[in-house]
Amino acid sequence: MPDLNHQQQIDLTILIVTLLDDWQVGNADKITLLALPAKTRTRALPRYLQGNPLPFTPQILQHIEHLLGIADALRLANPRNAQAGALWLRRPLSRLQGRTPLEIMLTEGLPGIITVRKHLDCSYDWHTDAQSHRPMK
């Protein structure tokens, strides 16, 4: 993501926190999914909906990028049902060894978030697969 001005940071903060609210993710899990500092208190999260931007570190931006990719893939898979994404994230999947996508994202951090994104978005998976097979220059 390019450098964001202050208003863009606020807008992106509201977008991602609202998305996690729509997915019915609890505040402690939001802290984990966004890679916020461990000392972040759950009572700080409502401030992000009131115009305080997230601390946009490279790690947090990576998490946001992949969470938005997951949201886009869920919207494409279920264009007529906005709640389907929240349900899908909590459903154990055989392709994920009977674990839920949300569980994988919470326990495995960024690698888990990327695993879930690859599971949902084959074009992203193809992109990363092609990148890994490019010869080094």
N, C-alpha and C positions, 0 to 999 in steps of 0.2 A: 504494500500500500504506500502511495506517495505520502510526503509530509502533509499533515492536515493542519488547517488553521483552527483557531479556537472554536468557532461555530461548527465546523465539520467534526471536531472531536466531541462536542456536546451532542450533535445529531447522531453520530455513530454510537455513542454511549447509550443514548435513549433507545436506539434501534436494537442493540444487542441485549440490553437488560429487559426490554419489552418482549423480545423473542424468547428469552429464557423464562419469563413470566408466562408466556403463552404455552410453553412446553411444561409448565407447572413444576419447574425446578425450584427446590427450596433454596433459601439464602446461603446456607453453608455450602451447598453444591454449586451455586453460582460462583462463589469465591474460588472454588477448585477449578471449575470449567474455564473461568477467565484467567486463571493463573495469577490472581491477585496475591499480593504479599501475605504470608501466613498470619501476620499480625492483624489483618483486616477483620474488623468486627462486622457481624451481620447487620447491626443497626446502621452501618454506614451506607448500605446499599440503596435505601430510598433516596439518599442525596443525589445519586446518579440519575434519577428520574426528574430531579429538580434543577438540572442545569450544571451540575458539577461533572466535568469529564473524568473518565477513567485515567489512571496513570498509564499513558500509552508507551509502554516499553516494547522492544521488539518481540519479546515472548508473548505479551498480551495481544499484540497485533496479529501474531501467528495464530493464536487460539481463535481470535475473532474471525479471521479470514476463513478458517476451516469450519467454524460453527455456522457462518453465513452460507458457506458452500453446502453444508448439510441441510440447512433450512431451504435453500433453493431446490435441492434435490427432492426433499419431502414435498414441497409445493408442486413440483412437476409430477410427482407420483400420485398426489392426491389433490388435484386442483379444485375440487368441489367440497372438500372437507378440511377446514382449517384445524380441527382438533385431531385429525389422523396422525399428525406428526408426534404429538404428545403421547398418543397411544402406542405408536410404533416404537418409540424410544424405550418403552417399558415392557415390551413383549419379548420374552426369551426366543432367540432364533437359533435354529440348528446350525446354520452356517457360522455362528459365533459360539459354538460349543455350548448352546443352551443358555448363554448369558444374554442379558439385555444390552442394547446399544448404550444406554445411559450408564449402566454399570461399567462397561468397558471404558467409556470416556472418563469416568470419575476415578477409576482405579489405575488406569494406565497413562493418564495425562495426555500430552500431545500425541504420542504414538497411537493411543487408543482413539483419540478424536480423528486422526487420519485414517485409521482402520475403518471406522464407521463411515467416514466420507467415501472411502474407496468402495465400501460395500454398497452404498447408495448410488454413487455417481461413477458409472463405468468410464465416462469420458475423462474424468479426473484420474482414474486408475490407469487408463491407457497413457495419459500424459506422463504420469510419474514412471510408468514402466518403460516408456520410450526414452525418458531422460536417463534411466539407470543403464540402458543398453547402448548409449552413445559412446563411441570411442573417445578416449582422452586425447587431447591435442598437445 
